[in-house]
Amino acid sequence: MRKLILLPTAVLAAAMLCTAVQAQDSSSSSGGSSSGSSSGAMHGWHHHHHGGALMFVLRKLDLSAEQKASVKQLMQQAHGQLKPQMEALRADRQAFNEATPGSSGYATAAANLAQAAGAAATARVQEEATLRTQIYGLLTDPQKAELAKLQQEYAARIAQHQAEHPAE
């Protein structure tokens, strides 16, 4: 069950990273500084570990400049693929929030939101699988070995945490 939660979270985090990178690029190219109000918009509540678990691991793999550029491009493409569906989901969420409970439009808005949320979750997982496959293809054999080691260490930490904090 936790894997099902982590996959969409990682894709969403990757999308947020792309947005942050684009904001940083546009702010640096327009001569903006990294302090003040523009910084707050970029960093927000997720200022730790931009990009989630995937980016956290990739930072540990000592990627070349070419690999980093390729990963950035892949992340931007993934974000672009998901953006229309996320915008539609946002519109369905807004319609649901604006509908009055008990009204005839409320049930329709709820059904539309449920359908859009399911489709968006499916798209996020599929896009993450594609993205992971593409990124894995960019790695050298030593980086792939290091990635496998890091994934094993992560699984061991999760197992230890679960053992120390069993679900009630």
C-alpha positions in Angstrom: 0.0 0.0 0.0 2.8 2.4 0.8 4.3 1.8 -2.7 1.1 3.0 -4.2 1.3 6.2 -2.2 5.0 6.8 -2.9 4.8 6.4 -6.7 2.3 9.3 -7.3 4.0 11.3 -4.6 7.3 11.0 -6.4 5.8 12.1 -9.8 4.1 15.0 -8.1 7.3 16.0 -6.5 9.1 15.7 -9.8 6.5 18.0 -11.3 7.0 20.5 -8.5 10.7 20.3 -9.1 10.2 21.2 -12.7 8.1 24.2 -11.7 10.7 25.3 -9.2 13.5 24.9 -11.7 11.5 26.9 -14.3 10.8 29.6 -11.7 14.5 29.8 -10.8 15.6 29.9 -14.4 13.1 32.7 -15.2 14.1 34.6 -12.1 17.8 34.3 -12.8 17.4 35.1 -16.5 15.3 38.2 -15.7 17.9 39.4 -13.2 15.8 38.6 -10.2 17.4 37.9 -6.9 16.9 34.7 -4.8 15.8 36.7 -1.8 12.6 38.4 -1.0 9.1 37.5 -2.1 10.2 35.7 -5.2 12.1 33.2 -3.1 9.1 32.5 -0.9 7.0 31.5 -3.9 9.6 29.1 -5.1 10.4 27.4 -1.8 7.1 27.2 0.1 6.4 24.3 2.4 8.4 21.8 0.3 11.7 23.5 0.6 13.4 20.3 1.7 14.3 17.7 -0.9 13.0 19.2 -4.1 11.8 16.4 -6.4 11.1 13.9 -3.7 12.8 10.5 -3.3 13.8 10.2 -7.0 15.7 13.4 -7.1 17.2 12.8 -3.6 18.7 9.5 -4.9 19.8 11.0 -8.2 21.8 13.7 -6.4 23.8 10.9 -4.7 24.7 9.3 -8.0 27.2 12.0 -9.1 25.6 12.6 -12.5 27.5 14.3 -15.2 26.4 17.7 -16.5 25.0 16.0 -19.6 23.0 13.5 -17.5 21.7 16.3 -15.3 20.6 18.3 -18.4 18.9 15.1 -19.8 17.1 14.4 -16.5 15.9 18.0 -16.3 14.5 17.8 -19.9 12.8 14.5 -19.1 11.3 16.0 -15.9 10.0 19.0 -17.9 8.5 16.7 -20.5 6.8 14.6 -17.8 5.4 17.8 -16.2 4.1 18.9 -19.6 2.4 15.5 -20.2 0.6 15.7 -16.9 -0.2 19.4 -16.8 -3.5 19.3 -18.9 -4.9 16.5 -16.8 -3.9 18.2 -13.5 -5.6 21.4 -14.7 -8.7 19.5 -15.5 -8.6 17.9 -12.1 -8.2 21.3 -10.5 -11.3 22.5 -12.4 -13.3 19.5 -11.3 -12.1 20.0 -7.7 -13.2 23.7 -7.8 -16.6 22.7 -9.2 -17.1 20.2 -6.4 -16.0 22.7 -3.8 -18.4 25.3 -5.2 -21.4 22.9 -5.4 -23.9 22.9 -2.6 -24.3 19.6 -0.8 -27.7 18.1 -1.5 -28.2 20.0 -4.8 -28.6 18.1 -8.0 -25.2 19.4 -9.3 -23.4 18.1 -6.2 -23.6 14.4 -7.0 -22.5 15.1 -10.6 -19.6 17.3 -9.4 -18.6 14.5 -7.0 -18.7 11.8 -9.7 -16.7 14.0 -12.1 -14.1 14.7 -9.4 -13.9 11.0 -8.5 -13.4 10.0 -12.2 -10.8 12.8 -12.8 -8.9 11.9 -9.6 -8.7 8.3 -10.6 -7.6 9.1 -14.1 -5.0 11.6 -12.8 -3.6 9.0 -10.4 -3.3 6.5 -13.2 -1.6 9.0 -15.4 0.9 10.0 -12.6 1.9 6.4 -12.0 2.3 5.6 -15.7 4.2 8.8 -16.3 6.5 8.0 -13.3 7.2 4.6 -14.7 8.1 6.0 -18.1 10.3 8.7 -16.4 12.1 6.2 -14.2 12.7 4.0 -17.2 14.1 6.9 -19.2 16.3 8.1 -16.4 17.6 4.6 -15.7 18.6 4.4 -19.3 20.8 7.4 -18.8 22.8 5.9 -16.0 26.2 4.2 -16.4 26.7 0.7 -15.0 28.4 1.9 -11.8 25.6 4.4 -11.3 23.0 1.6 -11.7 24.9 -0.5 -9.1 25.0 2.5 -6.7 21.2 3.1 -7.3 20.5 -0.6 -6.4 22.5 -0.2 -3.3 20.8 3.0 -2.3 17.4 1.4 -2.9 18.3 -1.5 -0.7 19.4 0.9 2.1 16.2 2.8 1.8 14.1 -0.4 2.0 16.1 -1.4 5.1 15.4 2.0 6.7 11.7 1.7 6.0 11.6 -1.8 7.4 13.4 -0.7 10.5 11.1 2.2 11.0 8.1 0.0 10.5 9.4 -2.4 13.1 10.0 0.4 15.6 6.6 2.0 14.9 4.1 -0.8 14.1 0.8 0.3 12.7 -2.0 0.2 15.2 
